[in-house]
Amino acid sequence: MLSVDLVDIWQCYLRTVNDWKVLIKDRLSKQTACGPVYELANAIERANESFAIADMRNVPCAMPHYHRGETEDAIWQREVRPFLPVILSANSAEA
């Protein structure tokens, strides 16, 4: 499945959620540099994938990152990392 397809599936699910705070109600959070993170059941039932909500409202600056061994890692390695030198070069030229 292409990453675009996966994003579409998650977007369809998330459109059914009127308030994300309902999903985390009565759940314990893990404190991280990205703010409190709430681990939830995978709503679209994909094997070997997890789902979490990070409440980043009080994080002054978020840095891009990925989690090794997870879907994000595969997407990062395949679609972002090869272009990182070009992205960084373009950003430094703009400065």
N, CA, C and O atoms as CSV, one atom per row, in Angstrom:
chain,resi,resn,atom,element,x,y,z
A,1,MET,N,N,0.846,-1.174,0.000
A,1,MET,CA,C,0.000,0.000,0.000
A,1,MET,C,C,0.890,1.234,0.000
A,1,MET,O,O,1.840,1.330,0.776
A,2,LEU,N,N,0.574,2.161,-0.866
A,2,LEU,CA,C,1.326,3.408,-0.922
A,2,LEU,C,C,1.025,4.260,0.297
A,2,LEU,O,O,-0.066,4.189,0.862
A,3,SER,N,N,1.989,5.059,0.694
A,3,SER,CA,C,1.794,5.895,1.879
A,3,SER,C,C,0.627,6.864,1.698
A,3,SER,O,O,-0.038,7.215,2.672
A,4,VAL,N,N,0.370,7.300,0.458
A,4,VAL,CA,C,-0.764,8.192,0.204
A,4,VAL,C,C,-2.071,7.489,0.523
A,4,VAL,O,O,-2.974,8.089,1.104
A,5,ASP,N,N,-2.178,6.218,0.146
A,5,ASP,CA,C,-3.381,5.439,0.455
A,5,ASP,C,C,-3.576,5.333,1.959
A,5,ASP,O,O,-4.696,5.459,2.452
A,6,LEU,N,N,-2.505,5.104,2.681
A,6,LEU,CA,C,-2.575,4.980,4.130
A,6,LEU,C,C,-3.040,6.294,4.763
A,6,LEU,O,O,-3.854,6.288,5.687
A,7,VAL,N,N,-2.533,7.397,4.273
A,7,VAL,CA,C,-2.963,8.709,4.773
A,7,VAL,C,C,-4.455,8.899,4.512
A,7,VAL,O,O,-5.174,9.394,5.380
A,8,ASP,N,N,-4.924,8.518,3.341
A,8,ASP,CA,C,-6.354,8.641,3.020
A,8,ASP,C,C,-7.220,7.835,3.984
A,8,ASP,O,O,-8.269,8.303,4.426
A,9,ILE,N,N,-6.775,6.625,4.305
A,9,ILE,CA,C,-7.536,5.772,5.228
A,9,ILE,C,C,-7.614,6.421,6.603
A,9,ILE,O,O,-8.685,6.475,7.208
A,10,TRP,N,N,-6.468,6.921,7.102
A,10,TRP,CA,C,-6.471,7.580,8.411
A,10,TRP,C,C,-7.310,8.847,8.387
A,10,TRP,O,O,-8.019,9.138,9.350
A,11,GLN,N,N,-7.237,9.599,7.303
A,11,GLN,CA,C,-8.045,10.816,7.223
A,11,GLN,C,C,-9.534,10.499,7.271
A,11,GLN,O,O,-10.297,11.214,7.919
A,12,CYS,N,N,-9.949,9.450,6.602
A,12,CYS,CA,C,-11.363,9.037,6.653
A,12,CYS,C,C,-11.768,8.726,8.085
A,12,CYS,O,O,-12.829,9.153,8.541
A,13,TYR,N,N,-10.931,7.990,8.792
A,13,TYR,CA,C,-11.237,7.671,10.186
A,13,TYR,C,C,-11.300,8.940,11.038
A,13,TYR,O,O,-12.247,9.139,11.800
A,14,LEU,N,N,-10.295,9.786,10.904
A,14,LEU,CA,C,-10.220,10.973,11.758
A,14,LEU,C,C,-11.347,11.966,11.490
A,14,LEU,O,O,-11.692,12.758,12.367
A,15,ARG,N,N,-11.921,11.932,10.294
A,15,ARG,CA,C,-13.093,12.787,10.030
A,15,ARG,C,C,-14.302,12.376,10.869
A,15,ARG,O,O,-15.226,13.166,11.062
A,16,THR,N,N,-14.294,11.138,11.367
A,16,THR,CA,C,-15.409,10.671,12.196
A,16,THR,C,C,-15.246,11.093,13.653
A,16,THR,O,O,-16.160,10.925,14.460
A,17,VAL,N,N,-14.088,11.637,13.984
A,17,VAL,CA,C,-13.795,12.045,15.360
A,17,VAL,C,C,-14.016,13.548,15.472
A,17,VAL,O,O,-13.281,14.336,14.877
A,18,ASN,N,N,-15.029,13.940,16.235
A,18,ASN,CA,C,-15.328,15.367,16.369
A,18,ASN,C,C,-14.349,16.082,17.289
A,18,ASN,O,O,-14.061,17.261,17.084
A,19,ASP,N,N,-13.838,15.397,18.285
A,19,ASP,CA,C,-12.933,16.011,19.249
A,19,ASP,C,C,-11.903,14.975,19.679
A,19,ASP,O,O,-12.254,13.974,20.304
A,20,TRP,N,N,-10.639,15.206,19.352
A,20,TRP,CA,C,-9.593,14.239,19.666
A,20,TRP,C,C,-9.478,13.989,21.164
A,20,TRP,O,O,-9.004,12.932,21.582
A,21,LYS,N,N,-9.908,14.949,21.972
A,21,LYS,CA,C,-9.800,14.788,23.423
A,21,LYS,C,C,-10.700,13.661,23.933
A,21,LYS,O,O,-10.449,13.095,24.997
A,22,VAL,N,N,-11.735,13.342,23.181
A,22,VAL,CA,C,-12.609,12.223,23.547
A,22,VAL,C,C,-11.825,10.908,23.469
A,22,VAL,O,O,-12.030,10.010,24.286
A,23,LEU,N,N,-10.933,10.800,22.488
A,23,LEU,CA,C,-10.150,9.572,22.314
A,23,LEU,C,C,-9.182,9.338,23.466
A,23,LEU,O,O,-8.859,8.189,23.769
A,24,ILE,N,N,-8.711,10.405,24.118
A,24,ILE,CA,C,-7.715,10.246,25.177
A,24,ILE,C,C,-8.314,10.320,26.576
A,24,ILE,O,O,-7.600,10.184,27.570
A,25,LYS,N,N,-9.625,10.535,26.653
A,25,LYS,CA,C,-10.277,10.662,27.955
A,25,LYS,C,C,-9.997,9.425,28.816
A,25,LYS,O,O,-10.129,8.293,28.349
A,26,ASP,N,N,-9.617,9.646,30.049
A,26,ASP,CA,C,-9.347,8.592,31.036
A,26,ASP,C,C,-8.145,7.705,30.677
A,26,ASP,O,O,-8.016,6.606,31.217
A,27,ARG,N,N,-7.281,8.156,29.794
A,27,ARG,CA,C,-6.074,7.391,29.450
A,27,ARG,C,C,-4.861,8.049,30.085
A,27,ARG,O,O,-4.785,9.274,30.183
A,28,LEU,N,N,-3.925,7.234,30.512
A,28,LEU,CA,C,-2.674,7.749,31.055
A,28,LEU,C,C,-1.771,8.154,29.892
A,28,LEU,O,O,-1.774,7.521,28.836
A,29,SER,N,N,-1.004,9.212,30.104
A,29,SER,CA,C,-0.093,9.653,29.058
A,29,SER,C,C,1.343,9.331,29.437
A,29,SER,O,O,1.674,9.150,30.609
A,30,LYS,N,N,2.171,9.267,28.431
A,30,LYS,CA,C,3.614,9.122,28.616
A,30,LYS,C,C,4.201,10.504,28.327
A,30,LYS,O,O,3.952,11.065,27.260
A,31,GLN,N,N,4.969,11.054,29.250
A,31,GLN,CA,C,5.557,12.368,29.052
A,31,GLN,C,C,6.785,12.249,28.153
A,31,GLN,O,O,7.693,11.469,28.437
A,32,THR,N,N,6.810,13.024,27.069
A,32,THR,CA,C,7.916,12.992,26.114
A,32,THR,C,C,8.296,14.415,25.734
A,32,THR,O,O,7.649,15.372,26.159
A,33,ALA,N,N,9.344,14.551,24.933
A,33,ALA,CA,C,9.745,15.868,24.429
A,33,ALA,C,C,8.684,16.456,23.505
A,33,ALA,O,O,8.676,17.661,23.255
A,34,CYS,N,N,7.798,15.617,23.003
A,34,CYS,CA,C,6.699,16.079,22.137
A,34,CYS,C,C,5.441,16.366,22.944
A,34,CYS,O,O,4.364,16.535,22.373
A,35,GLY,N,N,5.566,16.422,24.251
A,35,GLY,CA,C,4.394,16.608,25.102
A,35,GLY,C,C,3.839,15.266,25.525
A,35,GLY,O,O,4.445,14.227,25.262
A,36,PRO,N,N,2.683,15.283,26.182
A,36,PRO,CA,C,2.079,14.009,26.591
A,36,PRO,C,C,1.657,13.182,25.369
A,36,PRO,O,O,1.045,13.700,24.435
A,37,VAL,N,N,1.994,11.896,25.396
A,37,VAL,CA,C,1.636,10.991,24.300
A,37,VAL,C,C,0.681,9.940,24.844
A,37,VAL,O,O,0.936,9.330,25.882
A,38,TYR,N,N,-0.410,9.739,24.138
A,38,TYR,CA,C,-1.443,8.782,24.524
A,38,TYR,C,C,-1.443,7.635,23.522
A,38,TYR,O,O,-1.743,7.836,22.345
A,39,GLU,N,N,-1.108,6.438,23.984
A,39,GLU,CA,C,-1.128,5.249,23.128
A,39,GLU,C,C,-2.563,4.731,23.052
A,39,GLU,O,O,-3.220,4.544,24.076
A,40,LEU,N,N,-3.036,4.504,21.839
A,40,LEU,CA,C,-4.413,4.059,21.622
A,40,LEU,C,C,-4.436,2.797,20.773
A,40,LEU,O,O,-3.435,2.432,20.158
A,41,ALA,N,N,-5.567,2.147,20.747
A,41,ALA,CA,C,-5.738,0.993,19.862
A,41,ALA,C,C,-5.715,1.477,18.418
A,41,ALA,O,O,-6.145,2.594,18.132
A,42,ASN,N,N,-5.224,0.656,17.519
A,42,ASN,CA,C,-5.173,1.018,16.110
A,42,ASN,C,C,-6.589,0.945,15.536
A,42,ASN,O,O,-7.159,-0.136,15.391
A,43,ALA,N,N,-7.133,2.093,15.220
A,43,ALA,CA,C,-8.532,2.182,14.793
A,43,ALA,C,C,-8.792,1.594,13.414
A,43,ALA,O,O,-9.930,1.243,13.101
A,44,ILE,N,N,-7.765,1.482,12.587
A,44,ILE,CA,C,-7.986,0.934,11.248
A,44,ILE,C,C,-7.483,-0.510,11.130
A,44,ILE,O,O,-7.420,-1.079,10.041
A,45,GLU,N,N,-7.130,-1.079,12.281
A,45,GLU,CA,C,-6.797,-2.497,12.397
A,45,GLU,C,C,-5.736,-2.984,11.425
A,45,GLU,O,O,-5.908,-4.012,10.769
A,46,ARG,N,N,-4.646,-2.248,11.336
A,46,ARG,CA,C,-3.504,-2.692,10.523
A,46,ARG,C,C,-2.513,-3.403,11.436
A,46,ARG,O,O,-2.104,-2.867,12.467
A,47,ALA,N,N,-2.142,-4.588,11.052
A,47,ALA,CA,C,-1.221,-5.393,11.863
A,47,ALA,C,C,0.126,-4.695,11.999
A,47,ALA,O,O,0.596,-4.031,11.075
A,48,ASN,N,N,0.730,-4.856,13.156
A,48,ASN,CA,C,2.071,-4.345,13.439
A,48,ASN,C,C,2.177,-2.827,13.404
A,48,ASN,O,O,3.271,-2.293,13.220
A,49,GLU,N,N,1.080,-2.134,13.575
A,49,GLU,CA,C,1.120,-0.682,13.637
A,49,GLU,C,C,0.441,-0.211,14.911
A,49,GLU,O,O,-0.495,-0.837,15.406
A,50,SER,N,N,0.929,0.893,15.424
A,50,SER,CA,C,0.325,1.469,16.624
A,50,SER,C,C,-0.262,2.836,16.278
A,50,SER,O,O,-0.052,3.360,15.184
A,51,PHE,N,N,-0.988,3.391,17.216
A,51,PHE,CA,C,-1.629,4.690,17.019
A,51,PHE,C,C,-1.460,5.468,18.314
A,51,PHE,O,O,-1.727,4.952,19.399
A,52,ALA,N,N,-1.023,6.688,18.194
A,52,ALA,CA,C,-0.835,7.515,19.378
A,52,ALA,C,C,-1.188,8.954,19.037
A,52,ALA,O,O,-1.092,9.382,17.887
A,53,ILE,N,N,-1.591,9.677,20.046
A,53,ILE,CA,C,-1.843,11.105,19.904
A,53,ILE,C,C,-0.859,11.824,20.808
A,53,ILE,O,O,-0.762,11.528,21.999
A,54,ALA,N,N,-0.133,12.767,20.235
A,54,ALA,CA,C,0.783,13.605,21.012
A,54,ALA,C,C,0.140,14.985,21.139
A,54,ALA,O,O,-0.164,15.630,20.135
A,55,ASP,N,N,-0.060,15.425,22.355
A,55,ASP,CA,C,-0.625,16.750,22.608
A,55,ASP,C,C,0.528,17.746,22.618
A,55,ASP,O,O,1.192,17.937,23.638
A,56,MET,N,N,0.755,18.371,21.485
A,56,MET,CA,C,1.908,19.248,21.300
A,56,MET,C,C,1.556,20.725,21.445
A,56,MET,O,O,2.318,21.594,21.020
A,57,ARG,N,N,0.410,21.004,22.040
A,57,ARG,CA,C,-0.019,22.401,22.137
A,57,ARG,C,C,0.938,23.269,22.936
A,57,ARG,O,O,0.997,24.476,22.701
A,58,ASN,N,N,1.686,22.703,23.867
A,58,ASN,CA,C,2.611,23.491,24.682
A,58,ASN,C,C,4.071,23.287,24.298
A,58,ASN,O,O,4.969,23.652,25.056
A,59,VAL,N,N,4.312,22.710,23.136
A,59,VAL,CA,C,5.677,22.500,22.659
A,59,VAL,C,C,6.046,23.701,21.781
A,59,VAL,O,O,5.421,23.924,20.744
A,60,PRO,N,N,7.049,24.465,22.188
A,60,PRO,CA,C,7.373,25.686,21.436
A,60,PRO,C,C,7.921,25.422,20.038
A,60,PRO,O,O,7.683,26.212,19.124
A,61,CYS,N,N,8.649,24.325,19.860
A,61,CYS,CA,C,9.236,24.029,18.552
A,61,CYS,C,C,9.331,22.509,18.397
A,61,CYS,O,O,9.970,21.840,19.209
A,62,ALA,N,N,8.711,21.977,17.377
A,62,ALA,CA,C,8.748,20.538,17.141
A,62,ALA,C,C,9.782,20.232,16.069
A,62,ALA,O,O,9.843,20.901,15.037
A,63,MET,N,N,10.586,19.224,16.325
A,63,MET,CA,C,11.595,18.800,15.363
A,63,MET,C,C,11.119,17.531,14.657
A,63,MET,O,O,10.566,16.639,15.300
A,64,PRO,N,N,11.326,17.442,13.343
A,64,PRO,CA,C,10.947,16.206,12.639
A,64,PRO,C,C,11.729,15.026,13.202
A,64,PRO,O,O,12.902,15.160,13.551
A,65,HIS,N,N,11.088,13.895,13.286
A,65,HIS,CA,C,11.742,12.693,13.773
A,65,HIS,C,C,10.970,11.482,13.272
A,65,HIS,O,O,9.875,11.617,12.727
A,66,TYR,N,N,11.538,10.315,13.456
A,66,TYR,CA,C,10.838,9.086,13.084
A,66,TYR,C,C,11.142,8.022,14.119
A,66,TYR,O,O,12.073,8.154,14.914
A,67,HIS,N,N,10.362,6.987,14.098
A,67,HIS,CA,C,10.505,5.896,15.052
A,67,HIS,C,C,11.019,4.673,14.318
A,67,HIS,O,O,10.362,4.173,13.405
A,68,ARG,N,N,12.174,4.192,14.705
A,68,ARG,CA,C,12.777,3.034,14.035
A,68,ARG,C,C,11.859,1.813,14.090
A,68,ARG,O,O,11.262,1.499,15.120
A,69,GLY,N,N,11.770,1.136,12.941
A,69,GLY,CA,C,11.015,-0.108,12.885
A,69,GLY,C,C,9.521,0.084,12.704
A,69,GLY,O,O,8.778,-0.897,12.680
A,70,GLU,N,N,9.064,1.316,12.578
A,70,GLU,CA,C,7.634,1.558,12.400
A,70,GLU,C,C,7.377,2.066,10.988
A,70,GLU,O,O,8.315,2.320,10.233
A,71,THR,N,N,6.125,2.211,10.640
A,71,THR,CA,C,5.749,2.666,9.302
A,71,THR,C,C,6.439,3.973,8.952
A,71,THR,O,O,6.903,4.158,7.827
A,72,GLU,N,N,6.506,4.888,9.933
A,72,GLU,CA,C,7.157,6.167,9.683
A,72,GLU,C,C,8.594,5.962,9.237
A,72,GLU,O,O,9.087,6.691,8.376
A,73,ASP,N,N,9.265,4.983,9.810
A,73,ASP,CA,C,10.650,4.720,9.470
A,73,ASP,C,C,10.763,4.289,8.010
A,73,ASP,O,O,11.641,4.765,7.290
A,74,ALA,N,N,9.888,3.401,7.575
A,74,ALA,CA,C,9.927,2.925,6.186
A,74,ALA,C,C,9.657,4.071,5.216
A,74,ALA,O,O,10.330,4.191,4.192
A,75,ILE,N,N,8.685,4.902,5.532
A,75,ILE,CA,C,8.364,6.050,4.675
A,75,ILE,C,C,9.540,7.022,4.659
A,75,ILE,O,O,9.930,7.512,3.599
A,76,TRP,N,N,10.105,7.301,5.840
A,76,TRP,CA,C,11.268,8.194,5.938
A,76,TRP,C,C,12.408,7.672,5.063
A,76,TRP,O,O,12.967,8.418,4.259
A,77,GLN,N,N,12.752,6.396,5.219
A,77,GLN,CA,C,13.880,5.829,4.488
A,77,GLN,C,C,13.652,5.858,2.975
A,77,GLN,O,O,14.582,6.106,2.208
A,78,ARG,N,N,12.419,5.605,2.554
A,78,ARG,CA,C,12.108,5.489,1.133
A,78,ARG,C,C,11.836,6.833,0.469
A,78,ARG,O,O,12.273,7.069,-0.658
A,79,GLU,N,N,11.103,7.733,1.173
A,79,GLU,CA,C,10.587,8.920,0.506
A,79,GLU,C,C,11.217,10.235,0.936
A,79,GLU,O,O,11.189,11.198,0.170
A,80,VAL,N,N,11.779,10.309,2.123
A,80,VAL,CA,C,12.317,11.588,2.602
A,80,VAL,C,C,13.839,11.591,2.593
A,80,VAL,O,O,14.466,12.495,2.043
A,81,ARG,N,N,14.418,10.581,3.201
A,81,ARG,CA,C,15.877,10.581,3.383
A,81,ARG,C,C,16.655,10.794,2.086
A,81,ARG,O,O,17.625,11.551,2.098
A,82,PRO,N,N,16.277,10.160,0.955
A,82,PRO,CA,C,17.051,10.383,-0.279
A,82,PRO,C,C,17.080,11.842,-0.717
A,82,PRO,O,O,18.020,12.267,-1.389
A,83,PHE,N,N,16.066,12.609,-0.346
A,83,PHE,CA,C,15.976,14.002,-0.775
A,83,PHE,C,C,16.456,14.990,0.276
A,83,PHE,O,O,16.444,16.198,0.036
A,84,LEU,N,N,16.874,14.503,1.430
A,84,LEU,CA,C,17.271,15.384,2.522
A,84,LEU,C,C,18.394,16.347,2.134
A,84,LEU,O,O,18.305,17.525,2.482
A,85,PRO,N,N,19.443,15.914,1.435
A,85,PRO,CA,C,20.475,16.886,1.059
A,85,PRO,C,C,19.928,18.027,0.197
A,85,PRO,O,O,20.352,19.173,0.348
A,86,VAL,N,N,18.999,17.726,-0.695
A,86,VAL,CA,C,18.396,18.751,-1.549
A,86,VAL,C,C,17.553,19.705,-0.713
A,86,VAL,O,O,17.603,20.919,-0.908
A,87,ILE,N,N,16.772,19.151,0.225
A,87,ILE,CA,C,15.917,19.965,1.098
A,87,ILE,C,C,16.775,20.883,1.954
A,87,ILE,O,O,16.494,22.077,2.059
A,88,LEU,N,N,17.815,20.337,2.564
A,88,LEU,CA,C,18.692,21.149,3.420
A,88,LEU,C,C,19.406,22.221,2.615
A,88,LEU,O,O,19.561,23.350,3.081
A,89,SER,N,N,19.840,21.877,1.411
A,89,SER,CA,C,20.518,22.843,0.546
A,89,SER,C,C,19.575,23.981,0.171
A,89,SER,O,O,19.976,25.144,0.183
A,90,ALA,N,N,18.342,23.662,-0.157
A,90,ALA,CA,C,17.355,24.689,-0.514
A,90,ALA,C,C,17.063,25.583,0.662
A,90,ALA,O,O,16.946,26.799,0.504
A,91,ASN,N,N,16.941,24.998,1.855
A,91,ASN,CA,C,16.657,25.796,3.058
A,91,ASN,C,C,17.814,26.728,3.387
A,91,ASN,O,O,17.581,27.871,3.781
A,92,SER,N,N,19.057,26.272,3.237
A,92,SER,CA,C,20.196,27.139,3.563
A,92,SER,C,C,20.336,28.241,2.530
A,92,SER,O,O,20.806,29.329,2.864
A,93,ALA,N,N,19.947,27.999,1.289
A,93,ALA,CA,C,20.012,29.030,0.262
A,93,ALA,C,C,19.005,30.140,0.517
A,93,ALA,O,O,19.239,31.296,0.164
A,94,GLU,N,N,17.867,29.778,1.141
A,94,GLU,CA,C,16.829,30.763,1.457
A,94,GLU,C,C,17.227,31.664,2.613
A,94,GLU,O,O,16.744,32.792,2.712
A,95,ALA,N,N,18.101,31.183,3.490
A,95,ALA,CA,C,18.461,31.941,4.696
A,95,ALA,C,C,19.293,33.155,4.409
A,95,ALA,O,O,19.665,33.881,5.331
